[in-house]
Amino acid sequence: MGLHMFNLKGKIAAVTGARIGLGQGMAIGLAEASADMVLVDSSASNVCIKPLNG
């Protein structure tokens, strides 16, 4: 099944543990499916905040 059958455009996905491992893999997959992303990781040393439309 290709990603064209799994489109999340216009949906918001929140992923915890997004820096490494399973969380990172999920974040990449959801982003490839065009989801708007909210990524959280407790050990992230740099904080980057971007608007959902940007």
mmCIF file as gemmi writes it, N, C-alpha and C atoms, coordinates in Angstrom:
data_model
loop_
_atom_site.group_PDB
_atom_site.id
_atom_site.type_symbol
_atom_site.label_atom_id
_atom_site.label_alt_id
_atom_site.label_comp_id
_atom_site.label_asym_id
_atom_site.label_entity_id
_atom_site.label_seq_id
_atom_site.pdbx_PDB_ins_code
_atom_site.Cartn_x
_atom_site.Cartn_y
_atom_site.Cartn_z
_atom_site.occupancy
_atom_site.B_iso_or_equiv
_atom_site.pdbx_formal_charge
_atom_site.auth_seq_id
_atom_site.auth_asym_id
_atom_site.pdbx_PDB_model_num
ATOM 1 N N . MET Axp A 1 ? 0.853 -1.175 0 1 0 ? 1 A 1
ATOM 2 C CA . MET Axp A 1 ? 0 0 0 1 0 ? 1 A 1
ATOM 3 C C . MET Axp A 1 ? 0.898 1.238 0 1 0 ? 1 A 1
ATOM 4 N N . GLY Axp A 2 ? 0.691 2.13 -0.936 1 0 ? 2 A 1
ATOM 5 C CA . GLY Axp A 2 ? 1.481 3.353 -1.002 1 0 ? 2 A 1
ATOM 6 C C . GLY Axp A 2 ? 0.908 4.434 -0.102 1 0 ? 2 A 1
ATOM 7 N N . LEU Axp A 3 ? 1.711 5.47 0.104 1 0 ? 3 A 1
ATOM 8 C CA . LEU Axp A 3 ? 1.257 6.567 0.958 1 0 ? 3 A 1
ATOM 9 C C . LEU Axp A 3 ? 0.089 7.332 0.354 1 0 ? 3 A 1
ATOM 10 N N . HIS Axp A 4 ? -0.129 7.214 -0.952 1 0 ? 4 A 1
ATOM 11 C CA . HIS Axp A 4 ? -1.264 7.908 -1.556 1 0 ? 4 A 1
ATOM 12 C C . HIS Axp A 4 ? -2.586 7.415 -0.983 1 0 ? 4 A 1
ATOM 13 N N . MET Axp A 5 ? -2.602 6.247 -0.378 1 0 ? 5 A 1
ATOM 14 C CA . MET Axp A 5 ? -3.821 5.718 0.231 1 0 ? 5 A 1
ATOM 15 C C . MET Axp A 5 ? -3.918 6.072 1.71 1 0 ? 5 A 1
ATOM 16 N N . PHE Axp A 6 ? -2.91 6.762 2.225 1 0 ? 6 A 1
ATOM 17 C CA . PHE Axp A 6 ? -2.866 7.127 3.642 1 0 ? 6 A 1
ATOM 18 C C . PHE Axp A 6 ? -2.542 8.608 3.728 1 0 ? 6 A 1
ATOM 19 N N . ASN Axp A 7 ? -3.553 9.453 3.521 1 0 ? 7 A 1
ATOM 20 C CA . ASN Axp A 7 ? -3.344 10.89 3.476 1 0 ? 7 A 1
ATOM 21 C C . ASN Axp A 7 ? -3.919 11.545 4.728 1 0 ? 7 A 1
ATOM 22 N N . LEU Axp A 8 ? -3.092 12.264 5.472 1 0 ? 8 A 1
ATOM 23 C CA . LEU Axp A 8 ? -3.517 12.942 6.687 1 0 ? 8 A 1
ATOM 24 C C . LEU Axp A 8 ? -3.513 14.46 6.526 1 0 ? 8 A 1
ATOM 25 N N . LYS Axp A 9 ? -3.589 14.936 5.295 1 0 ? 9 A 1
ATOM 26 C CA . LYS Axp A 9 ? -3.589 16.375 5.051 1 0 ? 9 A 1
ATOM 27 C C . LYS Axp A 9 ? -4.761 17.015 5.797 1 0 ? 9 A 1
ATOM 28 N N . GLY Axp A 10 ? -4.445 18.092 6.535 1 0 ? 10 A 1
ATOM 29 C CA . GLY Axp A 10 ? -5.465 18.78 7.314 1 0 ? 10 A 1
ATOM 30 C C . GLY Axp A 10 ? -5.674 18.201 8.704 1 0 ? 10 A 1
ATOM 31 N N . LYS Axp A 11 ? -4.966 17.136 9.039 1 0 ? 11 A 1
ATOM 32 C CA . LYS Axp A 11 ? -5.055 16.507 10.361 1 0 ? 11 A 1
ATOM 33 C C . LYS Axp A 11 ? -3.825 16.887 11.172 1 0 ? 11 A 1
ATOM 34 N N . ILE Axp A 12 ? -3.966 16.921 12.488 1 0 ? 12 A 1
ATOM 35 C CA . ILE Axp A 12 ? -2.852 17.231 13.384 1 0 ? 12 A 1
ATOM 36 C C . ILE Axp A 12 ? -2.46 15.957 14.12 1 0 ? 12 A 1
ATOM 37 N N . ALA Axp A 13 ? -1.168 15.642 14.089 1 0 ? 13 A 1
ATOM 38 C CA . ALA Axp A 13 ? -0.638 14.476 14.79 1 0 ? 13 A 1
ATOM 39 C C . ALA Axp A 13 ? 0.303 14.951 15.886 1 0 ? 13 A 1
ATOM 40 N N . ALA Axp A 14 ? 0.095 14.476 17.116 1 0 ? 14 A 1
ATOM 41 C CA . ALA Axp A 14 ? 0.99 14.774 18.241 1 0 ? 14 A 1
ATOM 42 C C . ALA Axp A 14 ? 1.807 13.52 18.516 1 0 ? 14 A 1
ATOM 43 N N . VAL Axp A 15 ? 3.128 13.67 18.545 1 0 ? 15 A 1
ATOM 44 C CA . VAL Axp A 15 ? 4.023 12.529 18.754 1 0 ? 15 A 1
ATOM 45 C C . VAL Axp A 15 ? 4.935 12.844 19.93 1 0 ? 15 A 1
ATOM 46 N N . THR Axp A 16 ? 4.926 11.972 20.941 1 0 ? 16 A 1
ATOM 47 C CA . THR Axp A 16 ? 5.852 12.117 22.06 1 0 ? 16 A 1
ATOM 48 C C . THR Axp A 16 ? 7.063 11.229 21.796 1 0 ? 16 A 1
ATOM 49 N N . GLY Axp A 17 ? 8.204 11.62 22.353 1 0 ? 17 A 1
ATOM 50 C CA . GLY Axp A 17 ? 9.427 10.852 22.131 1 0 ? 17 A 1
ATOM 51 C C . GLY Axp A 17 ? 9.894 10.928 20.694 1 0 ? 17 A 1
ATOM 52 N N . ALA Axp A 18 ? 9.704 12.086 20.07 1 0 ? 18 A 1
ATOM 53 C CA . ALA Axp A 18 ? 9.921 12.226 18.63 1 0 ? 18 A 1
ATOM 54 C C . ALA Axp A 18 ? 11.384 12.35 18.221 1 0 ? 18 A 1
ATOM 55 N N . ARG Axp A 19 ? 12.304 12.396 19.179 1 0 ? 19 A 1
ATOM 56 C CA . ARG Axp A 19 ? 13.71 12.596 18.836 1 0 ? 19 A 1
ATOM 57 C C . ARG Axp A 19 ? 14.399 11.332 18.345 1 0 ? 19 A 1
ATOM 58 N N . ILE Axp A 20 ? 14.029 10.171 18.914 1 0 ? 20 A 1
ATOM 59 C CA . ILE Axp A 20 ? 14.71 8.921 18.553 1 0 ? 20 A 1
ATOM 60 C C . ILE Axp A 20 ? 13.718 7.758 18.539 1 0 ? 20 A 1
ATOM 61 N N . GLY Axp A 21 ? 14.156 6.657 18.001 1 0 ? 21 A 1
ATOM 62 C CA . GLY Axp A 21 ? 13.431 5.392 18.1 1 0 ? 21 A 1
ATOM 63 C C . GLY Axp A 21 ? 12.063 5.375 17.44 1 0 ? 21 A 1
ATOM 64 N N . LEU Axp A 22 ? 11.122 4.703 18.112 1 0 ? 22 A 1
ATOM 65 C CA . LEU Axp A 22 ? 9.78 4.546 17.562 1 0 ? 22 A 1
ATOM 66 C C . LEU Axp A 22 ? 9.076 5.882 17.368 1 0 ? 22 A 1
ATOM 67 N N . GLY Axp A 23 ? 9.253 6.81 18.314 1 0 ? 23 A 1
ATOM 68 C CA . GLY Axp A 23 ? 8.635 8.126 18.18 1 0 ? 23 A 1
ATOM 69 C C . GLY Axp A 23 ? 9.114 8.847 16.936 1 0 ? 23 A 1
ATOM 70 N N . GLN Axp A 24 ? 10.407 8.761 16.673 1 0 ? 24 A 1
ATOM 71 C CA . GLN Axp A 24 ? 10.966 9.391 15.472 1 0 ? 24 A 1
ATOM 72 C C . GLN Axp A 24 ? 10.41 8.73 14.21 1 0 ? 24 A 1
ATOM 73 N N . GLY Axp A 25 ? 10.331 7.422 14.211 1 0 ? 25 A 1
ATOM 74 C CA . GLY Axp A 25 ? 9.792 6.71 13.065 1 0 ? 25 A 1
ATOM 75 C C . GLY Axp A 25 ? 8.346 7.067 12.796 1 0 ? 25 A 1
ATOM 76 N N . MET Axp A 26 ? 7.566 7.176 13.859 1 0 ? 26 A 1
ATOM 77 C CA . MET Axp A 26 ? 6.162 7.572 13.71 1 0 ? 26 A 1
ATOM 78 C C . MET Axp A 26 ? 6.062 8.998 13.173 1 0 ? 26 A 1
ATOM 79 N N . ALA Axp A 27 ? 6.887 9.896 13.705 1 0 ? 27 A 1
ATOM 80 C CA . ALA Axp A 27 ? 6.864 11.29 13.251 1 0 ? 27 A 1
ATOM 81 C C . ALA Axp A 27 ? 7.196 11.379 11.764 1 0 ? 27 A 1
ATOM 82 N N . ILE Axp A 28 ? 8.176 10.628 11.326 1 0 ? 28 A 1
ATOM 83 C CA . ILE Axp A 28 ? 8.56 10.647 9.91 1 0 ? 28 A 1
ATOM 84 C C . ILE Axp A 28 ? 7.419 10.111 9.048 1 0 ? 28 A 1
ATOM 85 N N . GLY Axp A 29 ? 6.826 9.01 9.449 1 0 ? 29 A 1
ATOM 86 C CA . GLY Axp A 29 ? 5.721 8.432 8.685 1 0 ? 29 A 1
ATOM 87 C C . GLY Axp A 29 ? 4.519 9.345 8.608 1 0 ? 29 A 1
ATOM 88 N N . LEU Axp A 30 ? 4.173 9.97 9.723 1 0 ? 30 A 1
ATOM 89 C CA . LEU Axp A 30 ? 3.032 10.885 9.735 1 0 ? 30 A 1
ATOM 90 C C . LEU Axp A 30 ? 3.304 12.12 8.894 1 0 ? 30 A 1
ATOM 91 N N . ALA Axp A 31 ? 4.538 12.617 8.941 1 0 ? 31 A 1
ATOM 92 C CA . ALA Axp A 31 ? 4.899 13.778 8.116 1 0 ? 31 A 1
ATOM 93 C C . ALA Axp A 31 ? 4.842 13.412 6.634 1 0 ? 31 A 1
ATOM 94 N N . GLU Axp A 32 ? 5.297 12.214 6.277 1 0 ? 32 A 1
ATOM 95 C CA . GLU Axp A 32 ? 5.23 11.766 4.889 1 0 ? 32 A 1
ATOM 96 C C . GLU Axp A 32 ? 3.786 11.627 4.417 1 0 ? 32 A 1
ATOM 97 N N . ALA Axp A 33 ? 2.872 11.401 5.352 1 0 ? 33 A 1
ATOM 98 C CA . ALA Axp A 33 ? 1.449 11.302 5.019 1 0 ? 33 A 1
ATOM 99 C C . ALA Axp A 33 ? 0.772 12.672 5.073 1 0 ? 33 A 1
ATOM 100 N N . SER Axp A 34 ? 1.559 13.749 5.156 1 0 ? 34 A 1
ATOM 101 C CA . SER Axp A 34 ? 1.089 15.141 5.076 1 0 ? 34 A 1
ATOM 102 C C . SER Axp A 34 ? 0.372 15.645 6.323 1 0 ? 34 A 1
ATOM 103 N N . ALA Axp A 35 ? 0.584 15.017 7.473 1 0 ? 35 A 1
ATOM 104 C CA . ALA Axp A 35 ? -0.031 15.506 8.706 1 0 ? 35 A 1
ATOM 105 C C . ALA Axp A 35 ? 0.699 16.752 9.2 1 0 ? 35 A 1
ATOM 106 N N . ASP Axp A 36 ? -0.048 17.676 9.813 1 0 ? 36 A 1
ATOM 107 C CA . ASP Axp A 36 ? 0.583 18.766 10.545 1 0 ? 36 A 1
ATOM 108 C C . ASP Axp A 36 ? 1.096 18.156 11.839 1 0 ? 36 A 1
ATOM 109 N N . MET Axp A 37 ? 2.275 18.596 12.305 1 0 ? 37 A 1
ATOM 110 C CA . MET Axp A 37 ? 2.93 17.893 13.397 1 0 ? 37 A 1
ATOM 111 C C . MET Axp A 37 ? 3.093 18.732 14.646 1 0 ? 37 A 1
ATOM 112 N N . VAL Axp A 38 ? 2.905 18.096 15.801 1 0 ? 38 A 1
ATOM 113 C CA . VAL Axp A 38 ? 3.288 18.623 17.098 1 0 ? 38 A 1
ATOM 114 C C . VAL Axp A 38 ? 4.215 17.565 17.678 1 0 ? 38 A 1
ATOM 115 N N . LEU Axp A 39 ? 5.498 17.902 17.816 1 0 ? 39 A 1
ATOM 116 C CA . LEU Axp A 39 ? 6.496 16.933 18.271 1 0 ? 39 A 1
ATOM 117 C C . LEU Axp A 39 ? 6.986 17.305 19.665 1 0 ? 39 A 1
ATOM 118 N N . VAL Axp A 40 ? 7.09 16.303 20.532 1 0 ? 40 A 1
ATOM 119 C CA . VAL Axp A 40 ? 7.505 16.531 21.908 1 0 ? 40 A 1
ATOM 120 C C . VAL Axp A 40 ? 8.566 15.51 22.287 1 0 ? 40 A 1
ATOM 121 N N . ASP Axp A 41 ? 9.621 15.99 22.956 1 0 ? 41 A 1
ATOM 122 C CA . ASP Axp A 41 ? 10.617 15.091 23.51 1 0 ? 41 A 1
ATOM 123 C C . ASP Axp A 41 ? 11.197 15.746 24.744 1 0 ? 41 A 1
ATOM 124 N N . SER Axp A 42 ? 11.21 15.049 25.848 1 0 ? 42 A 1
ATOM 125 C CA . SER Axp A 42 ? 11.638 15.649 27.113 1 0 ? 42 A 1
ATOM 126 C C . SER Axp A 42 ? 13.133 15.918 27.168 1 0 ? 42 A 1
ATOM 127 N N . SER Axp A 43 ? 13.926 15.265 26.328 1 0 ? 43 A 1
ATOM 128 C CA . SER Axp A 43 ? 15.365 15.471 26.383 1 0 ? 43 A 1
ATOM 129 C C . SER Axp A 43 ? 15.87 16.396 25.28 1 0 ? 43 A 1
ATOM 130 N N . ALA Axp A 44 ? 14.971 17.038 24.563 1 0 ? 44 A 1
ATOM 131 C CA . ALA Axp A 44 ? 15.385 17.95 23.493 1 0 ? 44 A 1
ATOM 132 C C . ALA Axp A 44 ? 16.061 19.168 24.11 1 0 ? 44 A 1
ATOM 133 N N . SER Axp A 45 ? 17.259 19.489 23.623 1 0 ? 45 A 1
ATOM 134 C CA . SER Axp A 45 ? 17.99 20.629 24.178 1 0 ? 45 A 1
ATOM 135 C C . SER Axp A 45 ? 17.64 21.931 23.466 1 0 ? 45 A 1
ATOM 136 N N . ASN Axp A 46 ? 17.174 21.845 22.244 1 0 ? 46 A 1
ATOM 137 C CA . ASN Axp A 46 ? 16.79 23.031 21.488 1 0 ? 46 A 1
ATOM 138 C C . ASN Axp A 46 ? 15.281 23.038 21.3 1 0 ? 46 A 1
ATOM 139 N N . VAL Axp A 47 ? 14.698 24.193 21.459 1 0 ? 47 A 1
ATOM 140 C CA . VAL Axp A 47 ? 13.259 24.309 21.287 1 0 ? 47 A 1
ATOM 141 C C . VAL Axp A 47 ? 12.992 25.089 20.007 1 0 ? 47 A 1
ATOM 142 N N . CYS Axp A 48 ? 12.15 24.546 19.182 1 0 ? 48 A 1
ATOM 143 C CA . CYS Axp A 48 ? 11.778 25.212 17.93 1 0 ? 48 A 1
ATOM 144 C C . CYS Axp A 48 ? 10.25 25.203 17.858 1 0 ? 48 A 1
ATOM 145 N N . ILE Axp A 49 ? 9.68 26.369 17.771 1 0 ? 49 A 1
ATOM 146 C CA . ILE Axp A 49 ? 8.223 26.473 17.659 1 0 ? 49 A 1
ATOM 147 C C . ILE Axp A 49 ? 7.908 27.073 16.304 1 0 ? 49 A 1
ATOM 148 N N . LYS Axp A 50 ? 7.104 26.362 15.538 1 0 ? 50 A 1
ATOM 149 C CA . LYS Axp A 50 ? 6.688 26.831 14.218 1 0 ? 50 A 1
ATOM 150 C C . LYS Axp A 50 ? 5.174 26.759 14.142 1 0 ? 50 A 1
ATOM 151 N N . PRO Axp A 51 ? 4.565 27.697 13.47 1 0 ? 51 A 1
ATOM 152 C CA . PRO Axp A 51 ? 3.101 27.613 13.301 1 0 ? 51 A 1
ATOM 153 C C . PRO Axp A 51 ? 2.737 26.411 12.439 1 0 ? 51 A 1
ATOM 154 N N . LEU Axp A 52 ? 1.542 25.877 12.636 1 0 ? 52 A 1
ATOM 155 C CA . LEU Axp A 52 ? 1.113 24.712 11.889 1 0 ? 52 A 1
ATOM 156 C C . LEU Axp A 52 ? 1.036 24.959 10.396 1 0 ? 52 A 1
ATOM 157 N N . ASN Axp A 53 ? 0.825 26.197 9.991 1 0 ? 53 A 1
ATOM 158 C CA . ASN Axp A 53 ? 0.73 26.479 8.562 1 0 ? 53 A 1
ATOM 159 C C . ASN Axp A 53 ? 2.071 26.853 7.96 1 0 ? 53 A 1
ATOM 160 N N . GLY Axp A 54 ? 3.139 26.809 8.734 1 0 ? 54 A 1
ATOM 161 C CA . GLY Axp A 54 ? 4.383 27.291 8.223 1 0 ? 54 A 1
ATOM 162 C C . GLY Axp A 54 ? 5.482 26.362 8.074 1 0 ? 54 A 1
